[in-house]
Amino acid sequence: MARYALLVGVAVVFLPIVSGPLYGWGSATHAYIAREAAGKPGAVDLHVMYGAVLPDAFNIMFGDPYQSSLWTLTHYEFMQLVDEAQSEQDKALAFGFASHNEAWGADRTAHIRAMHHPDSGYVIRKQNDLAAILEPQVRLFLLFSGVPNPSAVTEESLPVVAHTAIETAVDLLIRRNEDPDIGRRLLLAARARGWSAPVLLCKAYAADLAATAGTSEAVAASLIVAAESEFRHQIALYGAALMQADPIDALAEQGAELARLLLTARHGAMVDVPVSLMKEILETAIDVVESDYAAELAATIAYVRQELDSHGVTWADE
């Protein structure tokens, strides 16, 4: 969830939230899966990686009534964008974009059917495990911080917090073990994003958004362009955070500061959100996934590669 550089998703533990879509793998994980599934290192690598995170571009539209509709479009009607891609660069981006989907892509193993425990998605199962561990501590923190209705806030918010923490934990483990350069790659992918990325989004989804919102395609396109621009910035910041010597500390500090700001805005009083709490949430999430994330990741990469091939999604002639 984006969430990205400021761990927005973790911070919402301190606020009553409106139900919305939960998101699958984290940004670094999606980028890593797509890059490995492509298996073609080179200049187009960065476009594949940016495409892999792009379906989550509208996650930053907090509270927007059309966020959920846009999420559904990018995660289920993803071939609309693939069909618009013409150049090699755009096809590389579209390859990454398609790898992300929830119908048969990477988010399917995160949300719906894990490769090794197919009764549920990997992130969903781990989210539930983490929530059970965090619940007493989070409830107590909210109570002693004077947040109204701490039990209700905990019940509503903890699944989102746990989900985000699990995603971030896998990102951090990939940075630690599989690809220490993943932060730099994400940063470069955001910076190297071609001018056509928002154009492809508009071609694919502006008409649908306009119909849903009852507005013109021009207005819908301007919303899409603005959201993608902010998303690109957040991906660059997240990549930079993962490049830090201790990315857990960097993310925890940013998340704690944002949580303080959100609490002030929501309740009109400063509540001190300790960095140690944010860091403990992330470290506990790492403990929950560390033993089996790599096996699930490898199986997901093989699965996504096979599905992309079977659906004819590629960007270059063999």
N, C-alpha and C positions, 0 to 999 in steps of 0.2 A: 504494500500500500504505500503508495508513496507516502509521505512518510519519509522517504528518502533522506536528504542530508540532515533533517531536523528530527527524524524519528517521530513524525507526526502521529503515526498510528499508536505508538507507545504512549504518547502524551494524552491521548483521549481517554485513558483510564481515569483521568481526573474530571471528566465531564460526562454528563448524561448525553448520549448520542442518539441520532436517528438511525434506524436500521438502514443498511446499505450493503452493497456487495462486498464480500470478503475476497481478497485477492490471493493468488496462488503462490508461486515461487517469488523470491525477491529479485531485484533488478540484476544483481551480479550473477545470480544463479541462472536466470533466463539468458543472459548474455553468454555465459559459459556453455550452457546446453546448446545454444544455437551455433556457437563457434565450433564446438566439438562435432556436432551433427553435420556441419558443412564440410569439415575436413579439408578445406582448401585455403591454407594460410596465404595471405597476400593483401593487396591494397583494399580489396572489397571486404576484408574481415571486419573492419570498423562499421561498415554499413550493415552487415549482417547483425552485429551486436546491437547497434542502435535500433534496428528494426525489431529485434527480439524484445526490447523493453517498451517499444512505442505503443502497443495495445493498452498499456496502463496510463497513457498520456492524460486521460480525463479523470484519473483518480484524485488529482489535486483540486477538483472542482467541489470542495467541501460545501455541502448544503444545497448544491444546485439541483433543481428538480429533474434535470435531464442527465445527470451523471450516470444513473443506473442504465438508462436506455443506451447511452453511448458505450458504456462498458459491455453491454450485451452485443452491440454491433461489432466492436473490435474483437470480441472473444468468440463470436459465433458466425458473423458475416464477414470474416476476415478475407475470404476469397474476392470480395468486392475490391479490396485494395490490391491484392495480388494481380487481378485481371487488368488493373490500370497501369501496372509497371511495364515499361518499354525498354529503357536503357539498361545496360549491365549493372550500373550502380543502383538503379531503382529495383531491379530484380533481386539484387543482393539484399536490399532492405526488406523487400517483400518476402524473401525466403525466411529471414529472421522473424518478421511479423507473423507469418503463418506458423512458425515453430511454437509460438506462445499459446495458441488457442486452447480452449477448454473442451472442444468437441473431440479432437483426437491428438492434440498437441501436449506440450509440457504441463499446462495447467490441469489437464485431465488427471495426471498422476498425482498432482498436488491436492486436488479437490475431490475427485470422484472415485478413482480406482488406482491405488498405488500398485507398483509393480510387484512388490513382495508381500503386501498385506492388502489384497484387493477388496476387502470389505468396506474400505473408505479411502479417501485420499491421504497421502503421507502427511501433508501439512495439517489437515484436519485432525488426524489421529494424534499427532504430536501436540497440536494446540490444546486438545482436551487434557492430555497428560500434564502439560505445563500449567494450565488454568487451575487444575486441582492442587498443584503445589503452591501457586501464588495466592490463591484466594484468601487464606487467613491473613497473610501479611498485608495485602492490598486493602482489605476491609478494615483492618486495624489502623492503617495509615490514614485512610479517609476519615475514620471516626475521630481520631485524635487531632486531625487537621481541621475539624469543624465543618467538613463538607456535608451539606444537608443530605439526608437519606442515603447514608453510605452503603447500606445493604443493597438498595435498588441500583445505585450507581455501579457497584461492583458486579452485580448480576448482569446488567445490560452491557457493560463495557469490557469486562474481562475477556470474553471470547475474542474481541478485536485486538486487545493488547497481546494476548497469548499468540494469536495468529501472526501478528506483525513481528513479535519477538522470535518466533520460530523461523520465519522467512529470513530475518536479519542474521540469525544464528548460522543458518546454512551459508549465507553470503560470507560471513566472517570465516567460517571453516574452509570454504573454497579459497579465500584469500590466504589463509594460513597453510593449506595443504596442497590443493590441486593447482592453483594459479596465483602465486604471490603478486603477479602484475595485473590482476583483474581490476583493481582500482584505477590504475593508469589507463588501462584499455577502455574502461567506461568513460573516463574523463575525455580521452581522445575521440571516442566514438561520438560523444555529444558535441565536441568542438568541430569534428569533421563532417557532421551531419550535413548532407547536401540541401540546397535550396528547395529541392523538389519534395522533400519529406512532408511538409505541411500541405503542399499542393496535392499529393497523393491522398492524404487524409480527407481533404475537401472533396476531391473527385469521388472518393468512395462513400463518404458519409454525410456531406452537406445536405443533399436532397432528403435523406431520411430524417436528419435532425430538424430540418425546416418543416417537414410534414408533421413530426411529433410536436414541435413547439408552436406550430401555427404561425410561422414567420417566413421571411424570404430566404432563399439560398444564400444570398449575399450576407445577411445577418448571421446565418448559421455558420458560414465559412469564416467570418471574422471571429466568432467564438472559438472555433476549432483552431485557428491560427494562433490566437492568444493563449489557449490552453497548452498547445504544443510548445510554444516559445518558453513558457514558464516551466514546463516539464523538462525541457532540454537543459535549462539552467539548473534545476534540481538534480538531474542525473549527473551533471558535471560536478556539483558540490558533493554528491554522494561518492562519486569516484575519488574525489580529492580526500574525503574523509577516510576511505578505505586505504589510501596511500600512506596514512599516518603511521608512525612507529607503533602506536597502540590505538588502533581504530576503535576498540571498545570504549576507551576513555573519551575519545573525541565524540563519538555518538552519544554516550551517556551525558556528557556535559551539555551538548546541544539540546538533547531531549529534555533534560531537567529545566533548562532555561525556558524552553517553549512551554513546558507544563506550567511553570510559574505564570507566564503571560496569559495562558488560557484560563487558569484559575482566577486570576485577577479580573479578567474580562467577564467571566461567568458569574463570579460570586462577589466581586467588588472588594475583595480583601486579599492581601498577599498571603500565600501559603508557601512555605519553604519546601520545595521538592528536592530532596538530597540527591546529589549525583550518585551517591552510593546505592540508592534504591534503583535508579535506572540501570546502573551497571550490574547490580545483582540480578535484575530481570533478564538481561542479556546473557549473563554467565550461566544462569540456571537453564535458559533455553539451549545454550550450547551443550550443557550436560545431558539434556533430554535427547538431542539428536546425534550426538557425537559418535555413538556406537554403530549406527546403521545408515547415516545420510549418504555415505560414499557409495554403498551398494545400490541404494535407490537412485542416486544420481546417475550412475553408470548405466543402469537398466533403462532409465528414462531417456538418456541420450540415444541408446540403441533403438528404443521404441520410436522416438521422434524422427530419427533418421529414416527408419523404415516407412513411417507414415508419410513423411514428406515425399519420399520417392514414389510410393504407391499412389499419391494424389497428384503426381506430376509437377511438384513445386521445385523449381530449380532456377538458376540464373545464367547458366552458360552451357554451351554445347559441349558434349563430351568429346 
